[in-house]
Amino acid sequence: MRANDSTLRLIKGKYSTGAGVSTAEPLERRKTMLNLLKKLSLQSKCAICKQKPKQAAVYFNDRGQKVKVCAKCVPYAERRAFRK
């Protein structure tokens, strides 16, 4: 999948500012989009088996991020010292 030129300029930081547009806006937009994508991906997959969790439990991984774990992967998550 190829991104268009305006997306590449936004990612690389070469965003030309128009009248009334601050340079912090693209960075804030990028952070908002990344947070949205993280939130969507957490809802759809188990952190261990990568399948849709039927009865998901929320754990914190070793990086301190919230991850969902399906019921059959809970023993593995507890052995790996994921925190509830």
C-alpha positions as a printed Julia matrix, in Angstrom:
84×3 Matrix{Float64}:
   0.0     0.0    0.0
   1.48    3.32  -1.04
   0.75    6.51   0.84
   0.04    9.68  -1.07
   2.44   12.64  -1.1
   0.54   14.72   1.47
   0.65   11.83   3.96
   4.38   11.36   3.42
   5.0    15.08   3.9
   2.96   15.0    7.1
   4.89   12.01   8.47
   8.31   13.39   7.54
   7.51   16.75   9.12
   7.66   18.72   5.89
   4.17   20.08   6.34
   3.75   23.5    4.8
   1.78   25.71   7.13
  -0.95   27.91   5.74
  -2.53   30.94   7.31
  -3.58   30.21  10.88
  -2.19   26.64  10.95
   0.35   25.91  13.63
   3.26   23.5   13.15
   2.15   21.55  16.23
  -1.1    20.56  14.53
   0.34   17.76  12.33
   2.18   16.25  15.3
  -0.97   16.34  17.43
  -3.01   14.85  14.59
  -0.46   12.05  14.21
  -0.54   11.28  17.94
  -4.33   11.24  17.92
  -4.38    8.88  14.96
  -1.83    6.54  16.58
  -3.85    6.45  19.8
  -6.99    5.67  17.83
  -5.27    2.84  15.96
  -3.89    1.4   19.21
  -7.33    1.5   20.77
  -8.9    -0.25  17.8
  -6.23   -2.93  17.64
  -6.52   -3.68  21.36
 -10.23   -4.38  20.99
  -9.86   -6.87  18.18
  -7.04   -9.29  19.07
  -5.64  -11.3   21.93
  -2.09  -10.14  22.72
  -0.8   -13.72  22.77
  -2.65  -15.8   20.16
  -3.76  -12.85  17.94
  -7.32  -14.19  17.64
 -10.56  -12.44  18.57
 -11.0   -12.77  22.32
 -14.38  -14.12  23.38
 -13.96  -13.51  27.1
 -11.16  -10.99  27.23
  -9.27  -10.13  30.39
  -7.25   -6.92  30.57
  -3.6    -7.23  31.6
  -0.57   -4.95  31.55
   2.44   -6.23  29.63
   6.08   -5.66  30.57
   6.02   -2.27  28.82
   3.07   -1.12  30.93
   0.61   -1.15  28.03
  -2.94   -2.46  28.4
  -3.45   -5.66  26.45
  -6.4    -7.99  26.13
  -5.93  -11.7   26.63
  -8.5   -14.36  25.74
  -9.66  -16.91  28.31
  -7.53  -19.75  26.95
  -4.33  -17.64  27.06
  -4.8   -16.37  30.64
  -2.58  -19.1   32.2
   0.2   -18.26  29.75
  -0.15  -14.54  30.49
   0.1   -15.19  34.22
   3.21  -17.33  33.73
   4.71  -14.49  31.72
   4.04  -12.18  34.7
   1.49   -9.94  33.0
  -0.13   -7.79  35.68
  -3.89   -7.45  36.11
